[in-house]
Amino acid sequence: MEETYFEEDPPMVKILESTLKRMKTPVFYLNVTRMTNFRRDAHPSVYREQNMTEEERSLSRVQDCSHWCLPGVPDTWNEIVYSHLLFKHKQKELKQQQQRLVHNSMRLH
């Protein structure tokens, strides 16, 4: 892969992350910058070629339009956020269940 895929996060991302670490209220933050860079424009066709001019792209007959049909980067973000929400919900349920068990065992003694 090209080294450009492993660029450092932009300075504003670093500022945001340092600010979030200092916050008293917990915040879920999903940094999608690096993951998104793996498919910069989400076009698996002529648009992937960075050195082509617009004229060369328009002359090309090779167009794979699967990016309209296949899951892309935003779908992956949604899946990660959804998984995180489900995980947090399950954690909360388990914590409540443990508290009820402790409470009930204390009442029995």
C-alpha positions as CSV (number, residue, x, y, z in Angstrom):
1,M,0.0,0.0,0.0
2,E,1.0,3.6,-0.5
3,E,2.5,5.3,2.5
4,T,-0.1,8.1,2.2
5,Y,-2.6,5.6,3.7
6,F,-0.6,5.8,6.9
7,E,-0.5,9.5,7.3
8,E,-0.8,11.0,10.8
9,D,-4.1,12.3,11.9
10,P,-4.7,16.0,11.0
11,P,-3.8,18.5,13.8
12,M,-7.4,19.2,14.5
13,V,-8.1,15.5,15.3
14,K,-5.2,15.5,17.8
15,I,-6.7,18.6,19.4
16,L,-10.1,17.1,19.6
17,E,-8.7,13.8,21.1
18,S,-6.7,15.7,23.8
19,T,-9.8,17.8,24.7
20,L,-12.0,14.6,24.9
21,K,-9.4,13.0,27.3
22,R,-9.7,16.0,29.7
23,M,-13.5,16.0,29.7
24,K,-15.4,14.9,32.9
25,T,-18.3,13.5,31.0
26,P,-17.5,10.3,29.1
27,V,-17.8,10.7,25.4
28,F,-17.8,7.9,22.7
29,Y,-15.5,9.1,19.9
30,L,-15.0,7.1,16.8
31,N,-11.9,8.3,14.8
32,V,-12.7,7.2,11.3
33,T,-10.0,9.2,9.6
34,R,-7.4,6.4,9.1
35,M,-10.1,3.8,8.3
36,T,-11.6,6.2,5.7
37,N,-8.3,6.9,4.1
38,F,-8.1,3.3,3.0
39,R,-10.9,4.1,0.5
40,R,-10.4,7.8,0.0
41,D,-13.1,8.4,-2.5
42,A,-14.9,5.0,-2.2
43,H,-14.7,4.5,-6.0
44,P,-13.2,1.2,-7.0
45,S,-13.0,2.3,-10.6
46,V,-11.1,4.9,-12.6
47,Y,-11.4,7.4,-9.8
48,R,-8.9,5.3,-7.8
49,E,-6.2,6.3,-10.2
50,Q,-4.8,9.6,-8.8
51,N,-2.7,10.5,-11.7
52,M,-5.4,10.5,-14.3
53,T,-6.8,13.7,-15.7
54,E,-10.5,14.3,-16.0
55,E,-10.2,13.8,-19.7
56,E,-8.5,10.4,-19.3
57,R,-11.2,9.3,-16.9
58,S,-13.9,10.3,-19.2
59,L,-12.3,8.4,-22.1
60,S,-11.9,5.3,-20.0
61,R,-14.6,2.6,-20.7
62,V,-13.7,0.6,-17.5
63,Q,-16.2,1.7,-14.9
64,D,-16.9,-0.6,-12.0
65,C,-20.1,0.8,-10.4
66,S,-20.1,-1.8,-7.6
67,H,-19.5,1.1,-5.2
68,W,-23.2,1.9,-5.6
69,C,-24.2,-1.6,-4.6
70,L,-21.6,-2.7,-2.1
71,P,-21.2,-1.5,1.5
72,G,-18.8,1.4,1.8
73,V,-17.1,3.4,4.4
74,P,-20.2,5.1,6.0
75,D,-21.8,1.7,6.3
76,T,-18.8,0.5,8.3
77,W,-19.0,3.6,10.6
78,N,-22.7,2.8,11.2
79,E,-21.9,-0.8,12.0
80,I,-19.2,0.2,14.5
81,V,-21.4,2.7,16.2
82,Y,-24.4,0.3,16.3
83,S,-22.2,-2.4,17.8
84,H,-20.9,0.0,20.4
85,L,-24.5,1.0,21.3
86,L,-25.5,-2.7,21.7
87,F,-22.4,-3.4,23.8
88,K,-23.1,-0.5,26.1
89,H,-26.8,-1.5,26.5
90,K,-25.8,-5.1,27.3
91,Q,-23.2,-3.8,29.9
92,K,-25.9,-1.7,31.5
93,E,-28.3,-4.6,31.7
94,L,-25.7,-6.8,33.2
95,K,-24.8,-4.2,35.8
96,Q,-28.5,-3.8,36.8
97,Q,-28.9,-7.5,37.0
98,Q,-25.8,-7.8,39.3
99,Q,-27.2,-5.0,41.5
100,R,-30.5,-6.8,41.8
101,L,-28.8,-10.0,42.8
102,V,-26.7,-8.2,45.4
103,H,-29.8,-6.4,46.7
104,N,-31.8,-9.6,46.9
105,S,-29.1,-11.5,48.6
106,M,-28.7,-8.8,51.2
107,R,-32.5,-8.9,51.9
108,L,-32.3,-12.7,52.5
109,H,-29.6,-12.3,55.2
